[in-house]
Amino acid sequence: MELIENIFIPTYVVNLRKRVDRLAHIKREFAGREEFKVTYIEAVEDTIGALGLWKSLVKVIHEAKNAGDELIIFCEDDHQFTANYSKQKLFEIIQEGYKLNAELLIGGSSGGFKTSLPVSENLLWVQSYCSNQFLVIYKRFFDIILQKTDFDPKKKVDNTISDLALSKFVIVPYLSNQKCFYYSDVTMFNQLYPENQLERFTEAEQNLGKIMKIYQMFRSKLT
């Protein structure tokens, strides 16, 4: 796939107004990356963090649908690009997602996959996942999110999305992980053990990498 210089990916970043440290961080992450058309959205604050995040996601999807976006990147303000990220790689994987009729691509996850099945050299289908800091959401998934009106505030947003999306894939190697701010608005585990956050991403990526190597080994024997 050739790089198309005049294509920009609609990217919606949610941020609570009071989290000025996170806003400064995420603006640095996207600085100079002209492949993203970034819109900063004021996140919905709620006493239940997960409910606030879900409302923020719905707010973004409404805006994306009204704008006629074919796909978007939904981004939390603790996202950070990994060394594996490149514009070329992202465009190739997005195109691959189109061919797979993907609803959702997960740029990086701290685990919770249950079942994971390689479908290509870059994508694994997963039964579920954790972490929403960098999601590619295709238009075909917009209405499914908007029609979910009975969000359970006791559940996490990633669990809810996992239940809604049949065609969801984790990108390997990861293009995104989470910067640790030593507090969390949504996940109690991250609030209690912030120092383990990046470690969980690393371990999850390594486990998926092992599955991918097995897939590639047997695939090469059949071709």
C-alpha positions as CSV (number, residue, x, y, z in Angstrom):
1,M,0.0,0.0,0.0
2,E,1.4,3.3,-1.1
3,L,1.4,6.2,1.4
4,I,-1.4,8.7,0.4
5,E,-0.1,12.0,1.7
6,N,-3.5,13.8,1.6
7,I,-5.4,11.3,3.7
8,F,-6.0,12.3,7.3
9,I,-7.5,10.0,9.9
10,P,-10.2,11.7,12.0
11,T,-8.9,11.3,15.6
12,Y,-10.9,12.1,18.6
13,V,-9.1,12.6,21.9
14,V,-11.1,12.7,25.2
15,N,-9.8,14.6,28.1
16,L,-11.3,15.9,31.4
17,R,-10.7,19.6,31.6
18,K,-9.0,19.4,35.0
19,R,-6.4,16.9,33.6
20,V,-4.1,19.5,32.2
21,D,-1.1,17.2,32.6
22,R,-2.7,14.6,30.4
23,L,-3.7,17.1,27.8
24,A,-0.2,18.4,27.5
25,H,1.1,14.9,27.2
26,I,-1.3,13.8,24.4
27,K,-0.7,17.0,22.4
28,R,3.0,16.2,22.4
29,E,2.2,12.7,21.2
30,F,0.4,14.0,18.1
31,A,2.7,17.0,17.4
32,G,4.0,16.8,13.9
33,R,2.0,13.7,13.0
34,E,0.1,15.1,10.1
35,E,-1.7,11.9,9.3
36,F,-4.1,12.6,12.1
37,K,-6.8,15.2,12.1
38,V,-7.1,15.6,15.8
39,T,-10.2,16.9,17.6
40,Y,-10.0,17.3,21.4
41,I,-13.3,16.5,23.1
42,E,-14.1,17.4,26.7
43,A,-14.8,14.1,28.4
44,V,-17.9,13.5,30.4
45,E,-17.2,13.5,34.1
46,D,-19.2,11.1,36.3
47,T,-18.8,9.8,39.8
48,I,-18.5,6.4,38.2
49,G,-15.4,6.6,36.0
50,A,-16.4,3.8,33.6
51,L,-19.8,5.5,33.0
52,G,-18.1,8.8,32.3
53,L,-15.9,7.1,29.7
54,W,-18.8,5.3,28.1
55,K,-20.7,8.6,27.8
56,S,-17.5,10.2,26.3
57,L,-17.3,7.4,23.7
58,V,-21.0,7.9,22.8
59,K,-20.4,11.6,22.5
60,V,-17.5,11.0,20.1
61,I,-19.4,8.5,18.0
62,H,-22.3,11.0,17.6
63,E,-19.9,13.6,16.4
64,A,-18.1,11.2,14.0
65,K,-21.4,10.0,12.5
66,N,-22.6,13.6,12.1
67,A,-19.3,14.4,10.4
68,G,-19.8,11.5,8.0
69,D,-16.5,9.8,9.1
70,E,-15.9,6.4,7.5
71,L,-13.7,5.4,10.5
72,I,-12.1,7.2,13.4
73,I,-9.5,6.8,16.0
74,F,-10.8,7.1,19.5
75,C,-8.0,8.1,21.8
76,E,-7.7,8.5,25.6
77,D,-5.3,11.1,26.9
78,D,-2.8,8.6,28.3
79,H,-2.1,7.0,24.9
80,Q,1.5,7.0,23.8
81,F,3.0,5.7,20.5
82,T,5.4,2.8,20.7
83,A,8.6,2.5,18.7
84,N,6.7,0.2,16.3
85,Y,4.4,3.0,15.1
86,S,4.7,4.4,11.7
87,K,2.3,6.1,9.4
88,Q,2.8,3.5,6.7
89,K,2.2,0.6,9.1
90,L,-1.0,2.2,10.5
91,F,-2.4,2.8,7.0
92,E,-1.6,-0.8,5.9
93,I,-3.3,-2.2,9.0
94,I,-6.4,0.0,8.6
95,Q,-6.7,-1.2,5.0
96,E,-6.3,-4.8,6.2
97,G,-9.1,-4.2,8.6
98,Y,-11.4,-3.1,5.8
99,K,-10.7,-6.3,4.0
100,L,-11.6,-8.3,7.2
101,N,-14.8,-6.3,7.7
102,A,-13.4,-5.2,11.1
103,E,-15.5,-3.3,13.5
104,L,-12.6,-2.5,15.8
105,L,-8.8,-2.5,15.8
106,I,-7.0,-2.3,19.2
107,G,-3.7,-0.4,19.0
108,G,-2.4,-2.0,22.3
109,S,-3.9,-3.8,25.2
110,S,-2.9,-4.8,28.7
111,G,-4.5,-8.3,28.2
112,G,-7.8,-9.9,29.0
113,F,-8.0,-11.7,25.6
114,K,-9.5,-15.0,26.8
115,T,-9.1,-16.4,23.2
116,S,-6.8,-15.0,20.5
117,L,-6.5,-16.2,16.9
118,P,-4.0,-14.9,14.4
119,V,-5.6,-13.9,11.1
120,S,-2.6,-12.2,9.5
121,E,1.0,-11.1,10.2
122,N,-0.3,-8.0,12.1
123,L,-3.7,-8.9,13.5
124,L,-5.1,-11.3,16.0
125,W,-8.8,-11.8,16.6
126,V,-9.6,-11.6,20.3
127,Q,-12.6,-12.6,22.3
128,S,-12.1,-9.7,24.7
129,Y,-9.5,-7.1,25.6
130,C,-8.5,-4.5,28.1
131,S,-7.5,-0.8,27.5
132,N,-9.1,1.8,25.2
133,Q,-6.3,4.3,24.8
134,F,-6.1,3.9,21.0
135,L,-9.0,2.3,19.1
136,V,-9.6,2.3,15.3
137,I,-13.4,2.2,15.1
138,Y,-15.0,1.6,11.7
139,K,-18.3,3.1,10.6
140,R,-20.1,-0.2,10.6
141,F,-19.7,-0.3,14.4
142,F,-21.0,3.3,15.1
143,D,-24.7,2.4,15.3
144,I,-24.0,-0.7,17.4
145,I,-22.4,1.6,20.0
146,L,-25.2,4.2,19.8
147,Q,-27.9,1.6,20.2
148,K,-26.4,0.3,23.5
149,T,-28.6,2.3,25.9
150,D,-28.3,0.0,28.9
151,F,-24.6,0.4,29.8
152,D,-23.9,-1.4,33.1
153,P,-22.0,1.0,35.3
154,K,-20.5,-1.9,37.2
155,K,-18.8,-3.1,34.0
156,K,-15.7,-1.7,32.3
157,V,-16.0,0.0,28.9
158,D,-13.6,-2.4,27.3
159,N,-15.7,-5.4,28.5
160,T,-18.8,-3.8,27.1
161,I,-17.2,-3.1,23.7
162,S,-15.9,-6.7,23.7
163,D,-19.4,-8.0,24.1
164,L,-20.7,-5.7,21.3
165,A,-18.0,-6.2,18.7
166,L,-17.7,-9.6,16.9
167,S,-15.0,-8.5,14.5
168,K,-12.3,-7.0,16.7
169,F,-8.5,-7.4,16.3
170,V,-5.4,-6.5,18.3
171,I,-2.5,-5.0,16.3
172,V,0.8,-6.8,17.0
173,P,3.4,-5.5,17.5
174,Y,1.6,-2.8,19.5
175,L,1.4,0.7,18.1
176,S,0.2,2.1,21.4
177,N,0.5,1.7,25.1
178,Q,-0.5,3.8,28.1
179,K,1.6,6.4,29.9
180,C,1.4,6.0,33.6
181,F,0.1,9.1,35.5
182,Y,-0.1,7.3,38.8
183,Y,-3.8,7.7,39.0
184,S,-6.8,6.4,37.1
185,D,-10.3,7.9,36.6
186,V,-11.8,4.6,35.4
187,T,-10.0,1.5,36.6
188,M,-9.5,0.8,40.3
189,F,-6.7,-1.7,39.6
190,N,-4.7,1.0,37.8
191,Q,-5.4,3.3,40.7
192,L,-4.1,0.9,43.2
193,Y,-1.1,-0.5,41.2
194,P,-0.1,2.2,38.7
195,E,3.5,1.0,38.6
196,N,2.4,-2.3,37.0
197,Q,0.6,-0.7,34.1
198,L,3.4,-0.8,31.5
199,E,4.5,-4.2,32.7
200,R,1.0,-5.6,31.9
201,F,1.2,-4.2,28.4
202,T,4.6,-5.7,27.8
203,E,3.6,-9.1,29.1
204,A,0.4,-9.2,27.1
205,E,2.3,-8.2,23.9
206,Q,4.9,-10.8,24.5
207,N,2.3,-13.5,24.9
208,L,0.5,-12.4,21.7
209,G,3.9,-12.3,19.9
210,K,4.5,-16.0,20.8
211,I,1.2,-17.0,19.4
212,M,2.0,-15.0,16.2
213,K,5.4,-16.8,15.8
214,I,3.6,-20.2,16.0
215,Y,1.1,-19.0,13.4
216,Q,3.9,-17.8,11.1
217,M,5.9,-21.0,11.6
218,F,3.1,-23.3,10.6
219,R,1.9,-21.0,7.8
220,S,5.3,-21.1,6.2
221,K,5.2,-24.9,6.2
222,L,2.0,-24.9,4.3
223,T,3.0,-22.4,1.6
